[in-house]
Amino acid sequence: MTKNKNLHGFNFSRRAALAAIAVSAAAVFSFAAPTPSHAEDKSIKVGIMSGEDEDVWRVVTSEAGKKGLKIETVIFNDYTQPNEALERGEIDANAFQHQPYLDNQIQQHGYHIVRVGYTGVWPIGLYTKKYKSVAEIPEGAVIGVPNDPSNEGRALRVLQNEGLIKLKDGTGILATVADVTDNPKKIEIKELDAGIVGRSIDDLDAGIVNTDWALKSGLSPAERIAQEPIADNPYRNFIAVKDDNRDAEWVKTLVSSYQNDTVKAEFEKVYKGTGLSAY
């Protein structure tokens, strides 16, 4: 009896010990298990232009990280690549263009890309190192303009606003040199890549230069003798995504990560007033 009693006691103690170990292991597993990730945790690639915007997007990336959205910026050096990369799915969003440019790209290439949130506006201007005012521009002057459809029309409208040319009545924002009906000073309008106009300013009498390219070309506001109006400007830049992502939660997070006071302060610091927040 004593032997059996001891055996029964041993079996009971062994079962209790095993149960205790199991409970302890479960507790350890529960403690060590990772907490659920942020509901918005996602990694995306955003295409931007090289230069000053890289500094702005470093702050955007930081703001997005606080909300569970990891951004990898993909740097481009010309305007033709970011939409193509977005359409092919190589990036998830881009931020470099205005609506007239996107409209033209959609018409040409059939892209399925939409605007989801404004970023900034850079008023295009007439720059020169030779003259102090538009009135000083002489007959036969050579003026450079961007050669992409939306920016060329934009540049020609600046020249029209300053009385240097007149465009055909009813001409829209995609005007070309073929739409010039009056050119009293017989100005030669030289079509160049948007990134080249500012760098060619020494060889031109004047040039219409996008503000971001003006900064890259070392041009200062003092060398800008005219610019387009700010009010009701159709050339506000924005973040764009594929159409089927327009309502995605990560898109809302991306936009809010740009449209805030922290990013606005960095934007103003980087662009020194040559660009303006547009939201």
FENJORA-V475142 format. One record per backbone hydrogen bond with DSSP energy under -0.5 kcal/mol. CO is the residue of the C=O (numbers start at 1). NH is the residue of the N-H. E is the energy in kcal/mol with one decimal. If there is no record, write none. Layout:
[[CO | NH | E] [CO | NH | E]]
This chain:
[[1 | 5 | -2.8] [2 | 6 | -2.5] [3 | 7 | -2.1] [4 | 8 | -2.9] [5 | 9 | -2.5] [6 | 10 | -2.2] [7 | 11 | -2.6] [8 | 12 | -2.3] [9 | 13 | -2.4] [10 | 14 | -2.6] [11 | 15 | -2.4] [12 | 16 | -2.2] [13 | 17 | -2.3] [14 | 18 | -2.6] [15 | 19 | -2.3] [16 | 20 | -2.3] [17 | 21 | -2.4] [18 | 22 | -2.3] [19 | 23 | -2.5] [20 | 24 | -2.5] [21 | 25 | -2.8] [22 | 26 | -2.5] [23 | 27 | -2.2] [24 | 28 | -2.4] [25 | 29 | -2.8] [26 | 30 | -2.6] [27 | 31 | -2.3] [28 | 32 | -2.5] [29 | 33 | -1.7] [38 | 41 | -2.0] [42 | 70 | -3.3] [44 | 72 | -2.6] [45 | 92 | -2.6] [45 | 93 | -1.4] [46 | 74 | -2.8] [47 | 95 | -2.3] [48 | 76 | -2.4] [51 | 54 | -1.8] [51 | 55 | -0.5] [52 | 55 | -1.2] [52 | 56 | -1.3] [53 | 57 | -2.6] [54 | 58 | -1.1] [55 | 59 | -1.0] [56 | 59 | -0.6] [56 | 60 | -1.8] [57 | 61 | -2.6] [58 | 62 | -1.5] [59 | 63 | -2.5] [60 | 64 | -2.7] [61 | 65 | -2.1] [62 | 66 | -1.1] [64 | 67 | -1.5] [64 | 69 | -2.4] [65 | 68 | -1.3] [68 | 42 | -1.5] [68 | 70 | -0.6] [69 | 71 | -0.6] [70 | 44 | -2.8] [71 | 73 | -0.5] [72 | 46 | -2.2] [73 | 75 | -0.5] [74 | 48 | -2.4] [76 | 50 | -2.3] [78 | 81 | -0.7] [78 | 82 | -0.5] [80 | 84 | -0.7] [81 | 85 | -2.6] [82 | 86 | -2.0] [83 | 87 | -2.7] [84 | 88 | -1.9] [85 | 90 | -2.2] [85 | 91 | -1.0] [86 | 89 | -1.1] [92 | 242 | -0.5] [93 | 47 | -2.8] [94 | 240 | -3.0] [97 | 238 | -1.5] [98 | 102 | -2.1] [99 | 103 | -3.2] [100 | 104 | -1.8] [101 | 105 | -2.2] [102 | 106 | -2.8] [103 | 107 | -2.2] [104 | 108 | -2.1] [105 | 109 | -2.9] [106 | 110 | -2.4] [111 | 113 | -0.5] [112 | 243 | -2.4] [114 | 241 | -2.0] [117 | 239 | -3.1] [119 | 278 | -2.6] [120 | 237 | -3.4] [121 | 123 | -0.6] [121 | 276 | -2.6] [124 | 228 | -2.1] [125 | 127 | -0.7] [125 | 209 | -2.5] [126 | 225 | -2.7] [126 | 226 | -0.9] [127 | 207 | -2.3] [133 | 136 | -0.8] [134 | 137 | -1.5] [138 | 141 | -1.5] [141 | 143 | -0.6] [141 | 188 | -2.8] [142 | 205 | -2.2] [142 | 206 | -1.4] [143 | 190 | -2.6] [144 | 208 | -3.1] [145 | 192 | -2.8] [148 | 152 | -2.6] [149 | 153 | -1.9] [150 | 154 | -1.8] [151 | 155 | -2.4] [152 | 156 | -2.7] [153 | 157 | -1.7] [154 | 158 | -1.2] [155 | 159 | -1.9] [156 | 160 | -2.2] [157 | 161 | -2.6] [158 | 162 | -1.5] [159 | 164 | -2.3] [159 | 165 | -0.9] [160 | 163 | -1.8] [164 | 185 | -0.6] [166 | 181 | -2.9] [166 | 182 | -1.5] [168 | 171 | -1.9] [172 | 175 | -0.8] [176 | 179 | -2.2] [177 | 180 | -1.4] [179 | 168 | -2.6] [179 | 181 | -0.5] [182 | 166 | -2.1] [183 | 186 | -2.4] [185 | 140 | -3.2] [187 | 189 | -0.7] [188 | 143 | -2.7] [188 | 190 | -0.7] [189 | 191 | -0.6] [190 | 145 | -2.5] [190 | 192 | -0.5] [192 | 147 | -1.9] [193 | 196 | -2.1] [193 | 197 | -1.5] [194 | 198 | -0.6] [196 | 200 | -1.3] [197 | 200 | -0.8] [198 | 201 | -1.2] [200 | 203 | -1.8] [201 | 204 | -1.0] [206 | 144 | -2.2] [207 | 127 | -3.2] [207 | 209 | -0.7] [209 | 125 | -1.8] [210 | 214 | -2.3] [211 | 215 | -2.2] [212 | 216 | -1.8] [213 | 217 | -1.8] [214 | 219 | -2.6] [215 | 218 | -1.3] [220 | 223 | -1.9] [221 | 224 | -1.6] [223 | 128 | -2.4] [223 | 225 | -0.6] [226 | 126 | -3.0] [230 | 233 | -1.4] [233 | 236 | -0.5] [234 | 99 | -0.5] [236 | 99 | -0.5] [237 | 119 | -2.6] [238 | 96 | -0.7] [238 | 97 | -0.6] [239 | 116 | -2.7] [239 | 117 | -1.0] [240 | 94 | -2.0] [241 | 114 | -2.8] [242 | 245 | -2.2] [243 | 246 | -1.4] [245 | 248 | -2.2] [248 | 251 | -0.5] [248 | 252 | -1.5] [249 | 253 | -2.1] [250 | 254 | -2.4] [251 | 255 | -2.5] [252 | 256 | -2.3] [253 | 257 | -1.7] [254 | 258 | -0.8] [255 | 258 | -1.0] [255 | 259 | -2.9] [258 | 260 | -1.9] [260 | 264 | -2.2] [261 | 265 | -2.2] [262 | 266 | -1.5] [263 | 267 | -2.8] [264 | 268 | -2.4] [265 | 269 | -1.9] [266 | 270 | -2.7] [267 | 271 | -2.7] [268 | 272 | -1.2] [271 | 274 | -2.6] [276 | 121 | -2.6]]
